[in-house]
């Protein structure tokens, strides 16, 4: 048996097993978007994500030249999920460096997905990122459960999913800040989808540091900071590196936080360590384990901390 055939059989059996477990689990939790397979087998370094009646495969192989292998794995995904070929998308692993997302040749296919009572616009086939990071599903729920009556600032807001959850949780106000105008428009659409528009839920196109420098406070009771690991942009006069930038970013945010407020800080950066100086200036508690959903336990994609002012 060829490597493609052997790997394909193991992969197919794994997919069938995960489907029996996760499809009913997702339905019970009101999820249209979830991860079916997360590089479970070393021989098959792919991720397989479900978006309603659609599937997206991401290829994490270092050597992507054997296209026959990927075609064989694609057939196994189609067979295991029952999704037609026209509803399956394949992306190669990409880098978010530069602040831009790798664009595919095909125009985007837009669908609306449910998530724990919320609704989000997802775009498939145009960018490697779809507009919704499912690994933060529990983090968003964490925000929703603590947002009632609070003024919430969402920095690096992307498509506004944290703001949607905060608003649905009864936040007094939400402000979503992102440098990308297209993502800000996308965030506005997500807020509209959930009926939480108006003056209480604003979206602002701005660099986060520029916003923090001109903002006046303390005003916010909850500040969400989920920045990229590395980013450059023609709109910025600096290179963003989370290892260097997180200390001034958190310090500036603390100055705008009300005394009893808190910052939710998250990063996908591997081997990330909070600057030791910050432990002398704030109260810091890691909550990563509370925020990793069952379908992302295989490869924990993020870490999270709650940061408060020192008393």
DAJO-V419359 format. One record per residue. N is the residue number from 1. RES is the residue in three letters. PSI is psi in degrees with one decimal (999 if undefined). D_FIRST is the distance of its C-alpha to the first C-alpha in whole Angstrom. Layout:
n:N res:RES psi:PSI d_first:D_FIRST
n:N res:RES psi:PSI d_first:D_FIRST
//
This chain:
n:1 res:UNK psi:137.0 d_first:0
n:2 res:UNK psi:164.0 d_first:4
n:3 res:UNK psi:-40.3 d_first:7
n:4 res:UNK psi:-42.8 d_first:8
n:5 res:UNK psi:-43.0 d_first:6
n:6 res:UNK psi:-47.4 d_first:6
n:7 res:UNK psi:-39.2 d_first:10
n:8 res:UNK psi:-40.3 d_first:11
n:9 res:UNK psi:-45.5 d_first:10
n:10 res:UNK psi:-44.2 d_first:12
n:11 res:UNK psi:-46.9 d_first:15
n:12 res:UNK psi:-45.2 d_first:15
n:13 res:UNK psi:-38.5 d_first:16
n:14 res:UNK psi:-42.1 d_first:19
n:15 res:UNK psi:-43.5 d_first:20
n:16 res:UNK psi:-41.7 d_first:21
n:17 res:UNK psi:-44.8 d_first:23
n:18 res:UNK psi:-35.6 d_first:25
n:19 res:UNK psi:-43.0 d_first:26
n:20 res:UNK psi:-33.4 d_first:27
n:21 res:UNK psi:-44.9 d_first:29
n:22 res:UNK psi:-30.1 d_first:30
n:23 res:UNK psi:-47.2 d_first:31
n:24 res:UNK psi:-37.1 d_first:34
n:25 res:UNK psi:-44.7 d_first:35
n:26 res:UNK psi:-40.2 d_first:35
n:27 res:UNK psi:-40.3 d_first:37
n:28 res:UNK psi:-32.5 d_first:40
n:29 res:UNK psi:7.2 d_first:40
n:30 res:UNK psi:43.8 d_first:41
n:31 res:UNK psi:123.6 d_first:38
n:32 res:UNK psi:-24.1 d_first:36
n:33 res:UNK psi:120.9 d_first:35
n:34 res:UNK psi:167.1 d_first:32
n:35 res:UNK psi:120.9 d_first:29
n:36 res:UNK psi:-38.1 d_first:26
n:37 res:UNK psi:132.1 d_first:24
n:38 res:UNK psi:68.5 d_first:25
n:39 res:UNK psi:38.4 d_first:22
n:40 res:UNK psi:-41.0 d_first:21
n:41 res:UNK psi:127.9 d_first:18
n:42 res:UNK psi:-30.4 d_first:18
n:43 res:UNK psi:-16.0 d_first:15
n:44 res:UNK psi:79.0 d_first:16
n:45 res:UNK psi:68.4 d_first:20
n:46 res:UNK psi:158.7 d_first:21
n:47 res:UNK psi:146.3 d_first:24
n:48 res:UNK psi:114.2 d_first:24
n:49 res:UNK psi:138.4 d_first:28
n:50 res:UNK psi:133.1 d_first:30
n:51 res:UNK psi:87.5 d_first:33
n:52 res:UNK psi:-118.3 d_first:34
n:53 res:UNK psi:17.7 d_first:32
n:54 res:UNK psi:159.3 d_first:31
n:55 res:UNK psi:140.0 d_first:28
n:56 res:UNK psi:128.9 d_first:27
n:57 res:UNK psi:133.1 d_first:24
n:58 res:UNK psi:130.9 d_first:25
n:59 res:UNK psi:116.0 d_first:23
n:60 res:UNK psi:12.2 d_first:24
n:61 res:UNK psi:142.4 d_first:21
n:62 res:UNK psi:-39.8 d_first:23
n:63 res:UNK psi:105.5 d_first:21
n:64 res:UNK psi:13.6 d_first:21
n:65 res:UNK psi:-35.1 d_first:20
n:66 res:UNK psi:85.9 d_first:17
n:67 res:UNK psi:-27.4 d_first:18
n:68 res:UNK psi:-37.0 d_first:15
n:69 res:UNK psi:-46.8 d_first:13
n:70 res:UNK psi:-37.6 d_first:16
n:71 res:UNK psi:-38.4 d_first:16
n:72 res:UNK psi:-42.0 d_first:13
n:73 res:UNK psi:-36.4 d_first:15
n:74 res:UNK psi:-43.1 d_first:18
n:75 res:UNK psi:-38.4 d_first:17
n:76 res:UNK psi:-37.6 d_first:16
n:77 res:UNK psi:-44.2 d_first:19
n:78 res:UNK psi:-42.6 d_first:21
n:79 res:UNK psi:-40.0 d_first:20
n:80 res:UNK psi:-35.6 d_first:20
n:81 res:UNK psi:-22.6 d_first:24
n:82 res:UNK psi:10.3 d_first:25
n:83 res:UNK psi:135.9 d_first:26
n:84 res:UNK psi:155.0 d_first:27
n:85 res:UNK psi:-37.8 d_first:25
n:86 res:UNK psi:-14.1 d_first:29
n:87 res:UNK psi:18.4 d_first:29
n:88 res:UNK psi:133.3 d_first:27
n:89 res:UNK psi:142.6 d_first:27
n:90 res:UNK psi:132.3 d_first:25
n:91 res:UNK psi:144.1 d_first:27
n:92 res:UNK psi:153.3 d_first:26
n:93 res:UNK psi:140.3 d_first:28
n:94 res:UNK psi:170.6 d_first:32
n:95 res:UNK psi:141.9 d_first:35
n:96 res:UNK psi:5.2 d_first:38
n:97 res:UNK psi:141.0 d_first:40
n:98 res:UNK psi:-7.7 d_first:43
n:99 res:UNK psi:3.6 d_first:43
n:100 res:UNK psi:152.0 d_first:41
n:101 res:UNK psi:141.5 d_first:38
n:102 res:UNK psi:120.5 d_first:36
n:103 res:UNK psi:135.6 d_first:36
n:104 res:UNK psi:169.3 d_first:34
n:105 res:UNK psi:-28.7 d_first:35
n:106 res:UNK psi:148.9 d_first:35
n:107 res:UNK psi:154.2 d_first:38
n:108 res:UNK psi:147.8 d_first:38
n:109 res:UNK psi:117.4 d_first:37
n:110 res:UNK psi:131.9 d_first:40
n:111 res:UNK psi:162.1 d_first:40
n:112 res:UNK psi:129.2 d_first:42
n:113 res:UNK psi:150.3 d_first:40
n:114 res:UNK psi:148.2 d_first:41
n:115 res:UNK psi:103.2 d_first:41
n:116 res:UNK psi:41.7 d_first:44
n:117 res:UNK psi:-10.1 d_first:46
n:118 res:UNK psi:166.4 d_first:46
n:119 res:UNK psi:138.6 d_first:45
n:120 res:UNK psi:144.7 d_first:43
n:121 res:UNK psi:127.9 d_first:43
n:122 res:UNK psi:138.7 d_first:39
n:123 res:UNK psi:120.4 d_first:38
n:124 res:UNK psi:141.2 d_first:34
n:125 res:UNK psi:-3.7 d_first:33
n:126 res:UNK psi:-37.1 d_first:36
n:127 res:UNK psi:154.8 d_first:36
n:128 res:UNK psi:-32.4 d_first:33
n:129 res:UNK psi:136.9 d_first:35
n:130 res:UNK psi:-9.5 d_first:36
n:131 res:UNK psi:-7.2 d_first:40
n:132 res:UNK psi:115.7 d_first:39
n:133 res:UNK psi:103.1 d_first:37
n:134 res:UNK psi:-20.1 d_first:36
n:135 res:UNK psi:-17.8 d_first:36
n:136 res:UNK psi:17.8 d_first:40
n:137 res:UNK psi:-47.8 d_first:40
n:138 res:UNK psi:-30.6 d_first:42
n:139 res:UNK psi:-41.1 d_first:44
n:140 res:UNK psi:-40.2 d_first:45
n:141 res:UNK psi:-37.5 d_first:46
n:142 res:UNK psi:-44.5 d_first:48
n:143 res:UNK psi:-45.8 d_first:50
n:144 res:UNK psi:-40.6 d_first:51
n:145 res:UNK psi:-14.3 d_first:52
n:146 res:UNK psi:4.4 d_first:55
n:147 res:UNK psi:-15.7 d_first:56
n:148 res:UNK psi:124.7 d_first:59
n:149 res:UNK psi:1.9 d_first:62
n:150 res:UNK psi:149.5 d_first:60
n:151 res:UNK psi:121.9 d_first:60
n:152 res:UNK psi:128.0 d_first:57
n:153 res:UNK psi:125.2 d_first:56
n:154 res:UNK psi:100.8 d_first:52
n:155 res:UNK psi:149.4 d_first:52
n:156 res:UNK psi:51.0 d_first:49
n:157 res:UNK psi:-18.4 d_first:48
n:158 res:UNK psi:-119.3 d_first:46
n:159 res:UNK psi:16.3 d_first:46
n:160 res:UNK psi:18.0 d_first:48
n:161 res:UNK psi:-37.2 d_first:46
n:162 res:UNK psi:-38.5 d_first:48
n:163 res:UNK psi:-38.9 d_first:51
n:164 res:UNK psi:-48.4 d_first:50
n:165 res:UNK psi:-40.2 d_first:49
n:166 res:UNK psi:-44.9 d_first:53
n:167 res:UNK psi:-42.9 d_first:55
n:168 res:UNK psi:-23.9 d_first:53
n:169 res:UNK psi:2.6 d_first:54
n:170 res:UNK psi:25.5 d_first:58
n:171 res:UNK psi:143.6 d_first:58
n:172 res:UNK psi:-36.0 d_first:62
n:173 res:UNK psi:156.3 d_first:60
n:174 res:UNK psi:143.2 d_first:57
n:175 res:UNK psi:117.0 d_first:57
n:176 res:UNK psi:124.6 d_first:53
n:177 res:UNK psi:125.4 d_first:53
n:178 res:UNK psi:147.8 d_first:51
n:179 res:UNK psi:-25.6 d_first:51
n:180 res:UNK psi:120.5 d_first:49
n:181 res:UNK psi:-42.8 d_first:51
n:182 res:UNK psi:-39.7 d_first:48
n:183 res:UNK psi:-33.2 d_first:47
n:184 res:UNK psi:-40.8 d_first:51
n:185 res:UNK psi:-38.8 d_first:51
n:186 res:UNK psi:-42.3 d_first:47
n:187 res:UNK psi:-40.9 d_first:49
n:188 res:UNK psi:-39.3 d_first:52
n:189 res:UNK psi:-40.2 d_first:50
n:190 res:UNK psi:-39.1 d_first:48
n:191 res:UNK psi:-41.5 d_first:52
n:192 res:UNK psi:-41.8 d_first:53
n:193 res:UNK psi:-28.4 d_first:50
n:194 res:UNK psi:8.9 d_first:51
n:195 res:UNK psi:32.1 d_first:55
n:196 res:UNK psi:55.6 d_first:56
n:197 res:UNK psi:-173.1 d_first:57
n:198 res:UNK psi:-174.1 d_first:61
n:199 res:UNK psi:-24.3 d_first:63
n:200 res:UNK psi:-20.1 d_first:61
n:201 res:UNK psi:91.4 d_first:58
n:202 res:UNK psi:157.6 d_first:58
n:203 res:UNK psi:132.1 d_first:56
n:204 res:UNK psi:130.9 d_first:57
n:205 res:UNK psi:110.1 d_first:55
n:206 res:UNK psi:152.1 d_first:56
n:207 res:UNK psi:138.7 d_first:54
n:208 res:UNK psi:-44.1 d_first:54
n:209 res:UNK psi:-41.4 d_first:56
n:210 res:UNK psi:-40.3 d_first:59
n:211 res:UNK psi:-47.4 d_first:59
n:212 res:UNK psi:-34.4 d_first:60
n:213 res:UNK psi:-31.1 d_first:62
n:214 res:UNK psi:-10.1 d_first:64
n:215 res:UNK psi:151.9 d_first:64
n:216 res:UNK psi:141.6 d_first:67
n:217 res:UNK psi:-166.7 d_first:66
n:218 res:UNK psi:138.9 d_first:66
n:219 res:UNK psi:-39.6 d_first:65
n:220 res:UNK psi:143.3 d_first:61
n:221 res:UNK psi:-18.5 d_first:60
n:222 res:UNK psi:122.9 d_first:57
n:223 res:UNK psi:125.8 d_first:55
n:224 res:UNK psi:126.4 d_first:51
n:225 res:UNK psi:105.8 d_first:49
n:226 res:UNK psi:73.7 d_first:46
n:227 res:UNK psi:167.6 d_first:46
n:228 res:UNK psi:163.5 d_first:43
n:229 res:UNK psi:-39.8 d_first:42
n:230 res:UNK psi:140.0 d_first:43
n:231 res:UNK psi:142.6 d_first:45
n:232 res:UNK psi:154.1 d_first:47
n:233 res:UNK psi:147.9 d_first:49
n:234 res:UNK psi:-20.3 d_first:51
n:235 res:UNK psi:-9.9 d_first:53
n:236 res:UNK psi:145.8 d_first:53
n:237 res:UNK psi:22.2 d_first:55
n:238 res:UNK psi:165.7 d_first:53
n:239 res:UNK psi:127.2 d_first:49
n:240 res:UNK psi:122.0 d_first:48
n:241 res:UNK psi:117.4 d_first:46
n:242 res:UNK psi:-32.5 d_first:46
n:243 res:UNK psi:-36.7 d_first:47
n:244 res:UNK psi:-31.9 d_first:50
n:245 res:UNK psi:-20.8 d_first:51
n:246 res:UNK psi:-32.5 d_first:51
n:247 res:UNK psi:-55.5 d_first:54
n:248 res:UNK psi:-32.1 d_first:56
n:249 res:UNK psi:-45.7 d_first:54
n:250 res:UNK psi:-38.4 d_first:55
n:251 res:UNK psi:-46.5 d_first:58
n:252 res:UNK psi:-38.6 d_first:59
n:253 res:UNK psi:-39.2 d_first:58
n:254 res:UNK psi:-34.6 d_first:60
n:255 res:UNK psi:-20.3 d_first:63
n:256 res:UNK psi:2.6 d_first:63
n:257 res:UNK psi:135.0 d_first:62
n:258 res:UNK psi:158.6 d_first:64
n:259 res:UNK psi:-39.3 d_first:65
n:260 res:UNK psi:8.4 d_first:63
n:261 res:UNK psi:-179.8 d_first:60
n:262 res:UNK psi:153.7 d_first:57
n:263 res:UNK psi:133.7 d_first:54
n:264 res:UNK psi:113.1 d_first:50
n:265 res:UNK psi:132.6 d_first:48
n:266 res:UNK psi:150.1 d_first:45
n:267 res:UNK psi:150.8 d_first:42
n:268 res:UNK psi:0.0 d_first:39
n:269 res:UNK psi:127.2 d_first:39
n:270 res:UNK psi:145.1 d_first:37
n:271 res:UNK psi:22.7 d_first:39
n:272 res:UNK psi:139.9 d_first:42
n:273 res:UNK psi:132.4 d_first:46
n:274 res:UNK psi:136.9 d_first:49
n:275 res:UNK psi:127.0 d_first:52
n:276 res:UNK psi:-28.2 d_first:54
n:277 res:UNK psi:-30.2 d_first:57
n:278 res:UNK psi:-26.9 d_first:56
n:279 res:UNK psi:-18.7 d_first:56
n:280 res:UNK psi:-8.5 d_first:60
n:281 res:UNK psi:-14.6 d_first:61
n:282 res:UNK psi:164.7 d_first:59
n:283 res:UNK psi:123.9 d_first:57
n:284 res:UNK psi:130.5 d_first:54
n:285 res:UNK psi:126.5 d_first:51
n:286 res:UNK psi:134.7 d_first:47
n:287 res:UNK psi:23.5 d_first:46
n:288 res:UNK psi:-48.1 d_first:42
n:289 res:UNK psi:-26.8 d_first:41
n:290 res:UNK psi:-14.3 d_first:43
n:291 res:UNK psi:6.1 d_first:41
n:292 res:UNK psi:113.8 d_first:38
n:293 res:UNK psi:162.4 d_first:36
n:294 res:UNK psi:-34.0 d_first:34
n:295 res:UNK psi:0.6 d_first:31
n:296 res:UNK psi:15.7 d_first:32
n:297 res:UNK psi:-25.0 d_first:32
n:298 res:UNK psi:-44.9 d_first:28
n:299 res:UNK psi:94.8 d_first:30
n:300 res:UNK psi:113.1 d_first:33
n:301 res:UNK psi:-12.1 d_first:34
n:302 res:UNK psi:167.6 d_first:38
n:303 res:UNK psi:150.8 d_first:41
n:304 res:UNK psi:144.6 d_first:45
n:305 res:UNK psi:148.8 d_first:48
n:306 res:UNK psi:127.6 d_first:51
n:307 res:UNK psi:128.1 d_first:54
n:308 res:UNK psi:162.4 d_first:58
n:309 res:UNK psi:143.7 d_first:61
n:310 res:UNK psi:141.5 d_first:63
n:311 res:UNK psi:999 d_first:66
//
